[in-house]
């Protein structure tokens, strides 16, 4: 879950949907894009850590089956 100190991209999307000022809309979409890119990077890093964690035990299991 996002910390309270960080803007929530969903709230920014709601603001963008109602925004009538073009320049403010551009600012909001740029911030939404930045936050979603950041979130994607975090999720990819987490997925890599989880995958790495499960690869080592699986290799151990596979090597014991071969013996």
Residue pairs with C-beta under 8 A, 6 or more apart in sequence:
2 8
6 35
7 31
7 35
9 32
9 35
9 36
9 39
12 28
12 31
12 32
12 35
13 32
15 28
16 25
16 28
16 29
16 32
19 25
19 28
